[in-house]
Amino acid sequence: SDSGSDSEDSSLSDSELQEAFAKGALKPGLNVVLEERPKRRNDTDGLKQCLAEFRQQLAWVERLDVTLGPVADPVSQSASTSDAVDPENDFQREMSFYRQAQAAVLEALPRLRKLQVPTRRPDDYFAEMAKSDQQMQKIRQKLKSKQEAMERSEKAKQLRAMRKYGKKVQVEVLQRRQKEKKNMLNAVKKYQKGLSDKLDFLDEEQTSSQGNKKGNASQRTKKGPNAKRRYKNQKFGFGGKKKGSKWNTKESFNDVSSFQSKVAHNKGPGKGGRGGKGGKKALNKRPGKRARQKMKNRAR
């Protein structure tokens, strides 16, 4: 029983002990002996020997290696040192990489041109794409569908905002009308009870209605006639005033240039004396409207 309790209290199970024994980690005795970790050492001589073994003395055009610091900052006109760059600041770190690459390009390009090495891609350059046309077409369609979805959502947002604004304006107009109606009813009640003898609310109502009519008329004049009206004006003319167009005026009464005495006294051909065509019947005929008007004007 004691041995069973000791085995139960042991920190290692049987399977773990078997695995340690298979690996050779168990040594004779009750304790497990741990091997010491190898000490690290900086073997500079061995590293230099390895470097000398794989180093090849090739021309620079075959190596294309350039070791330079960052280019001078155009703002401060000084090259930023590595100590001044904060490695935790992403912007400064990426900017230092960019300036260092820029300095390398400024150094390497003249050397390549001096060696007559082309640095620009020719016009007939052809290279196989990393992705196929079908894959690029799928990507293009996906991007297009995303853009359309964003445009639809944006239009829906604008419509919702416009509806909300229109509903707000409608509510404000209804509230204003209800308030005006309530004020007018209160004024009418006060006038009926004799508490007030002013009828200003009627004048306000008339002025508001006249203002609306003037506004509508100005809108109509600004808008102009419709297509149907323009077609009729082109076909039949613009018309004019019909009522009272034949009435006498001061100028027409004084104008006697078209007066003919023979016609006026029935002495024309066929309208002569009593035996003529006009005869007695023409004399007894009641004068017309224009003649009566002229007679009244002369009598005045």
C-alpha positions as CSV (number, residue, x, y, z in Angstrom):
1,S,0.0,0.0,0.0
2,D,2.9,2.3,0.8
3,S,4.6,1.6,-2.5
4,G,1.3,2.2,-4.3
5,S,0.9,5.6,-2.7
6,D,4.5,6.5,-3.5
7,S,4.0,5.6,-7.2
8,E,0.8,7.7,-7.2
9,D,2.6,10.6,-5.6
10,S,5.5,10.5,-8.1
11,S,5.6,13.4,-10.5
12,L,6.5,11.3,-13.5
13,S,4.1,8.8,-15.1
14,D,5.1,5.4,-16.5
15,S,4.8,6.6,-20.1
16,E,7.0,9.5,-19.5
17,L,9.6,7.4,-17.8
18,Q,9.6,5.0,-20.7
19,E,10.1,7.8,-23.2
20,A,13.0,9.1,-21.1
21,F,14.6,5.7,-21.0
22,A,14.2,5.2,-24.7
23,K,15.9,8.5,-25.4
24,G,18.7,7.6,-23.0
25,A,18.0,10.4,-20.6
26,L,17.9,8.1,-17.6
27,K,21.2,7.3,-15.9
28,P,22.0,4.7,-13.3
29,G,20.7,5.8,-10.0
30,L,17.5,7.5,-8.8
31,N,18.3,11.0,-10.1
32,V,18.4,12.1,-13.7
33,V,21.7,13.8,-14.7
34,L,21.2,16.9,-17.0
35,E,23.9,17.6,-19.6
36,E,25.4,21.0,-19.6
37,R,24.6,23.3,-22.5
38,P,27.5,24.1,-24.8
39,K,29.1,27.5,-24.2
40,R,28.8,30.1,-26.9
41,R,32.0,31.5,-28.4
42,N,32.9,34.1,-31.0
43,D,35.3,32.4,-33.3
44,T,36.4,35.3,-35.4
45,D,39.3,33.5,-37.0
46,G,37.0,30.6,-38.1
47,L,34.5,33.1,-39.6
48,K,37.3,34.9,-41.5
49,Q,38.5,31.6,-42.8
50,C,35.0,30.7,-44.1
51,L,34.6,34.1,-45.7
52,A,37.9,33.8,-47.5
53,E,36.9,30.3,-48.8
54,F,33.7,31.4,-50.6
55,R,34.8,34.9,-51.5
56,Q,35.3,35.4,-55.3
57,Q,37.2,38.2,-56.8
58,L,34.6,39.3,-59.4
59,A,34.1,42.6,-61.2
60,W,31.7,45.2,-59.8
61,V,29.3,44.8,-62.8
62,E,28.9,41.1,-61.8
63,R,28.3,42.0,-58.1
64,L,26.4,45.3,-58.2
65,D,27.0,45.9,-54.5
66,V,26.9,49.4,-53.2
67,T,27.4,50.3,-49.5
68,L,26.4,53.8,-48.6
69,G,24.7,55.8,-46.0
70,P,21.5,57.7,-46.4
71,V,21.3,60.6,-48.9
72,A,21.3,64.2,-47.5
73,D,17.9,65.5,-46.4
74,P,16.8,68.3,-48.8
75,V,15.2,70.1,-46.0
76,S,18.0,70.2,-43.4
77,Q,20.8,69.7,-46.1
78,S,22.5,67.1,-43.9
79,A,22.7,63.4,-43.9
80,S,20.7,61.8,-41.1
81,T,22.8,59.4,-39.1
82,S,21.5,56.0,-37.9
83,D,21.6,57.2,-34.3
84,A,19.1,59.9,-35.0
85,V,16.5,57.4,-36.4
86,D,14.1,56.0,-33.9
87,P,13.6,52.3,-34.7
88,E,10.2,52.3,-33.0
89,N,9.0,55.2,-35.3
90,D,7.7,53.6,-38.5
91,F,7.9,56.8,-40.6
92,Q,11.5,57.6,-39.7
93,R,12.6,54.0,-40.2
94,E,11.0,53.7,-43.7
95,M,12.3,57.1,-44.6
96,S,15.8,56.1,-43.7
97,F,15.5,53.0,-45.9
98,Y,14.2,55.2,-48.8
99,R,17.1,57.7,-48.5
100,Q,19.7,54.9,-48.3
101,A,18.2,53.3,-51.5
102,Q,18.2,56.7,-53.1
103,A,21.8,57.2,-52.3
104,A,22.6,53.8,-53.8
105,V,20.8,54.6,-57.0
106,L,22.6,58.0,-57.4
107,E,25.9,56.2,-57.0
108,A,25.2,53.1,-59.1
109,L,23.5,54.7,-62.2
110,P,26.5,56.8,-63.3
111,R,28.8,53.8,-62.9
112,L,26.4,51.6,-65.0
113,R,26.2,54.3,-67.7
114,K,30.0,54.5,-67.7
115,L,30.2,50.8,-68.3
116,Q,27.5,51.1,-71.0
117,V,25.0,48.9,-69.2
118,P,21.4,49.7,-70.2
119,T,19.3,50.8,-67.3
120,R,15.9,51.3,-69.0
121,R,13.5,48.7,-70.2
122,P,13.3,48.5,-74.0
123,D,10.0,49.2,-75.8
124,D,9.7,45.6,-77.1
125,Y,10.4,44.0,-73.7
126,F,8.1,41.1,-72.9
127,A,7.9,39.3,-69.6
128,E,5.5,36.6,-68.5
129,M,3.1,37.8,-65.8
130,A,3.1,36.2,-62.4
131,K,-0.6,35.7,-62.6
132,S,-2.7,34.5,-65.6
133,D,-5.2,36.6,-67.5
134,Q,-8.1,34.6,-66.1
135,Q,-6.9,35.3,-62.5
136,M,-6.5,39.0,-63.3
137,Q,-10.0,39.1,-64.9
138,K,-11.4,37.6,-61.7
139,I,-9.6,40.2,-59.6
140,R,-10.9,43.0,-61.9
141,Q,-14.5,41.7,-61.6
142,K,-14.2,41.4,-57.9
143,L,-12.9,45.0,-57.6
144,K,-15.6,46.3,-59.9
145,S,-18.3,44.5,-57.9
146,K,-16.9,46.0,-54.7
147,Q,-16.9,49.5,-56.2
148,E,-20.5,49.1,-57.4
149,A,-21.6,47.9,-54.0
150,M,-19.9,50.9,-52.4
151,E,-21.7,53.2,-54.8
152,R,-25.0,51.6,-54.2
153,S,-24.6,51.9,-50.4
154,E,-23.5,55.5,-50.8
155,K,-26.6,56.3,-52.9
156,A,-28.8,54.5,-50.4
157,K,-27.3,56.6,-47.6
158,Q,-28.0,59.8,-49.6
159,L,-31.6,58.8,-50.2
160,R,-32.1,58.0,-46.5
161,A,-30.7,61.3,-45.6
162,M,-32.9,63.1,-48.2
163,R,-36.0,61.3,-47.0
164,K,-35.2,62.1,-43.4
165,Y,-34.6,65.8,-44.3
166,G,-37.8,65.9,-46.3
167,K,-39.8,64.3,-43.5
168,K,-38.3,66.9,-41.1
169,V,-39.3,69.8,-43.4
170,Q,-42.8,68.4,-43.8
171,V,-43.3,68.1,-40.1
172,E,-42.0,71.7,-39.6
173,V,-44.4,73.0,-42.2
174,L,-47.4,71.1,-40.7
175,Q,-46.5,72.4,-37.2
176,R,-46.2,76.0,-38.5
177,R,-49.6,75.7,-40.3
178,Q,-51.2,74.3,-37.2
179,K,-49.8,77.1,-35.1
180,E,-51.0,79.7,-37.5
181,K,-54.5,78.1,-37.6
182,K,-54.6,78.0,-33.8
183,N,-53.6,81.7,-33.5
184,M,-56.2,82.7,-36.1
185,L,-58.9,80.7,-34.3
186,N,-58.0,82.3,-31.0
187,A,-58.1,85.8,-32.6
188,V,-61.5,85.0,-34.1
189,K,-62.8,83.9,-30.8
190,K,-61.5,87.0,-29.1
191,Y,-63.2,89.2,-31.8
192,Q,-66.5,87.3,-31.4
193,K,-66.5,87.7,-27.6
194,G,-65.7,91.4,-27.9
195,L,-62.3,91.1,-26.3
196,S,-60.6,92.6,-29.3
197,D,-61.7,94.8,-32.2
198,K,-58.7,94.2,-34.5
199,L,-58.9,92.2,-37.7
200,D,-55.2,92.0,-38.4
201,F,-55.3,88.3,-38.9
202,L,-57.5,88.7,-42.0
203,D,-54.9,91.1,-43.5
204,E,-52.1,88.7,-42.7
205,E,-54.0,85.9,-44.4
206,Q,-54.6,88.0,-47.5
207,T,-51.0,89.2,-47.8
208,S,-49.8,85.6,-47.4
209,S,-52.1,84.4,-50.1
210,Q,-51.1,87.3,-52.4
211,G,-47.5,86.6,-51.7
212,N,-48.0,82.9,-52.7
213,K,-49.7,84.0,-55.9
214,K,-47.0,86.4,-56.8
215,G,-44.4,83.8,-56.1
216,N,-46.2,81.3,-58.4
217,A,-46.6,84.0,-61.1
218,S,-42.9,84.9,-60.9
219,Q,-42.0,81.2,-61.2
220,R,-44.2,80.8,-64.2
221,T,-42.7,83.9,-65.9
222,K,-39.2,82.6,-65.2
223,K,-40.0,79.2,-66.4
224,G,-41.6,80.4,-69.7
225,P,-44.3,78.8,-71.9
226,N,-44.3,75.1,-72.5
227,A,-43.7,73.4,-75.8
228,K,-47.4,73.2,-76.8
229,R,-47.8,77.0,-76.2
230,R,-44.6,77.8,-78.2
231,Y,-45.8,75.7,-81.1
232,K,-49.2,77.4,-81.2
233,N,-47.5,80.8,-81.0
234,Q,-45.3,79.9,-83.9
235,K,-48.3,78.7,-85.9
236,F,-51.0,81.2,-85.1
237,G,-49.1,84.2,-83.8
238,F,-49.3,85.8,-80.3
239,G,-52.9,87.1,-80.6
240,G,-53.6,90.2,-78.6
241,K,-56.4,92.1,-77.0
242,K,-59.8,91.4,-78.5
243,K,-62.3,93.0,-76.2
244,G,-62.7,96.7,-76.9
245,S,-60.3,96.7,-79.8
246,K,-62.8,98.6,-82.1
247,W,-63.6,101.3,-79.7
248,N,-62.9,104.9,-80.6
249,T,-60.0,106.8,-79.1
250,K,-58.9,110.4,-79.1
251,E,-56.4,109.8,-81.9
252,S,-58.8,107.8,-84.0
253,F,-61.5,110.4,-83.6
254,N,-59.2,113.3,-84.7
255,D,-57.8,111.3,-87.6
256,V,-60.0,112.2,-90.7
257,S,-57.5,111.1,-93.4
258,S,-59.7,108.2,-94.5
259,F,-63.0,110.2,-94.4
260,Q,-65.0,110.1,-97.7
261,S,-67.9,112.6,-98.0
262,K,-69.6,110.7,-100.8
263,V,-69.7,107.5,-98.9
264,A,-70.6,109.3,-95.6
265,H,-73.7,111.1,-97.3
266,N,-74.8,108.0,-99.4
267,K,-73.8,109.7,-102.7
268,G,-71.7,107.0,-104.0
269,P,-72.6,104.9,-107.1
270,G,-75.9,103.0,-106.4
271,K,-76.5,104.8,-103.1
272,G,-77.7,108.2,-104.5
273,G,-81.0,110.0,-104.0
274,R,-84.4,108.6,-103.2
275,G,-84.7,106.7,-106.4
276,G,-81.3,105.0,-105.9
277,K,-80.6,101.6,-104.5
278,G,-80.5,102.9,-101.0
279,G,-83.6,104.9,-101.3
280,K,-85.9,105.7,-98.4
281,K,-85.1,102.5,-96.7
282,A,-81.4,103.5,-96.3
283,L,-82.4,106.8,-94.8
284,N,-84.7,105.2,-92.2
285,K,-82.0,102.6,-91.3
286,R,-80.8,102.9,-87.7
287,P,-77.2,104.0,-87.5
288,G,-74.7,101.5,-86.3
289,K,-72.7,101.3,-83.1
290,R,-69.7,103.2,-84.3
291,A,-71.9,105.9,-85.9
292,R,-73.8,106.3,-82.6
293,Q,-70.6,106.6,-80.7
294,K,-69.3,109.2,-83.1
295,M,-72.5,111.2,-82.8
296,K,-72.2,111.1,-79.0
297,N,-68.6,112.3,-79.2
298,R,-69.6,115.2,-81.5
299,A,-72.4,116.1,-79.2
300,R,-70.0,116.4,-76.3
